[in-house]
Amino acid sequence: MPKKEGFTLIELTIIIVILGVMLSLIIPRLGELGEANLKRSARHLTGMIRFLRDESQAQKNTYRLRFDVQSGRYWAEVETKNDQTSEFIRVQSAMGSEGSLSGQTTFRDVQAASHPDDPYIEFTPDGWVENAAIHLRNGDEKDFTLLVNPLRGSTELREGYIEERES
């Protein structure tokens, strides 16, 4: 009698059930990856905000955290003064260099009180940080808001699109 090669219907059913169980455990975790990228981005932005607040006090200069909302990039700038003019130039340091959002995280917008159409946050030598709300969206189309506290330079990540707080 010739030996038949292949799988029986029972063996195939068992494999399909095992794969189904594995997928049911893995698929819910994929959503967590988007949230992990968003939290990583929020942590990096928080670190940059704290660094610029401390640096502006230590160096007695005005700094800005500027955002390119379309490309998901951000960088630090420092004010330089010449005779009667002043301009902001990019900071050339490891912490103040250009950063970008992680994974599929994007900026929805950045709201700052005194200049709603120009996305940056200002840091002054006296320790003041401009009141701002950074609106982020993860890969699952969920909105999150990173609120910046003007007195302490601290941040708070909240779920949803939250308008900036009045200072």
N, C-alpha and C positions, 0 to 999 in steps of 0.2 A: 504494500500500500504506500503510495507516494505521500511524503510529508508536506502538509500545507503550511505555507508561511502567511503571517498576518496576525491581526488582533481580532479577538472575539468582540461581540457587541458588549458584553459585560465589562471587558477590559477598557474599551473606549468610553463607556459610561462612567466608570470610576475615574478615569483621567479627566474627563470634562467636569465632574463634580469637584475634584481636587483643584483644578484651575479656577473654577467658579468661587470656591472658598478663598483661595489666595487673592484673587482680584477684589473680592468684597472687603478684604482686610487692607489692601494696598491703595485702592482708589480714594478712600476718604483721606488718606495721608497726603495725597497730592495737593489738596487744597492748603494744607499746612505749609507746603513749600513756598507758596505765594505769600503767605503771612510771615514766614521766616525771612524772606527777602525784604518785605516791607519793614519789619522790625530791625533788620540789619541796617537798612537805609536810615531809619529814624535814629538809631544809635549813633551812626556816623555823623548825621546832621547835628545831633545833640552835642557830640564831642567837638565838632567844629564851632558851634555857638559858644560853648564854654571856653574853648581855646581863644576865640576872638575877643570875648569879654575880658579874659585875664590879660591877653596881649595888649589890648587897648589901654588898660590901666597901667601895666608895667612899662610900656613904651611911650605913654602919654600921647598917643596918636588916635585919630578916628579911623575905624575900620568898617568895611562893609562885607557882608556875605551876599554875593550876587548870584542870581539864578538864571539859567537858560531853561525855561519851562518846557519848550518844545523838545529839546534833546535830552532832558533829564540830568543836566550837569549843573554844578555850582562851584564857586571858587571865592577866595578871599581877596580883598583889595584894601590897600592902605592909602590914606590921604597924604600927598606930598605937597608942600607949599614952596612956591618960588616967588620972591618979591611980592607981587600983588595978585598972583593967581594960585589956584590950587587944583589938583587933579587926583584921581584915584588910579593907582596902578596895581597890577596883580602882585600878590605876595609870593615870594619865592622861598618857601620853606616846606619841610616834609608834611607838617600838619595843615598848613594853609594852602597846599596845592589843590589843583582841581580834583573834584570828586564826582561820582555819578551814582545814580540810583541802581540798586541791585535787581537782577532778574527782570521781571515784567512790571516792576513798580514804576509808576509815572507821577509827575506833578500834574495836578488839576489846575492849581494856581497858587500864587503866594500873595497874601494880603498884608500890606503894611499900611499903617494909618496915614502917614503924610504923603505918600506917593503910590496910590493904588495901581497905576498903570506901569510902574517901573519896579520890577521884582528884585528888591534887595532889603536886607536888614542892616541897620546902622548900629555901631557900637562906639560909645564915646569914652574919653579918658576918665571920666568920673564914675564909670561902672554902669552907666545906663545902657540898656539894650532896647531897641525899638520894639514896641508891641506888634506882634505879627502872628499870623496863622498860615501854616504851610499845609496845603491840602494835597494828600497823596491818594493814589488809587493802586490797589494791588492787581495781580493778574486775573483775579476772579471778579473784577469790576466792583469791589467793595471800597468805599471811601473811608479814609482815616484823616484826622487832623492833628498836626503837631503844633500845639500852642506854645508860644514863647512868652515867659514871664519877664516884664521889663525891669523889675527891680533886682531879681536874683540872676537873671540870665538862664534860668532853668527851663525845662520843657516838659510838656505833658502830652502823651499820645492818647487820643480818644477816637473811638469808632464813630464813623459818620462824618458828614460835612458840617463843620461848626463854624459859624461866623466868628471873626476876630473879636476878642473881648475889648471892652473899653478900658483904657488905663486911668 
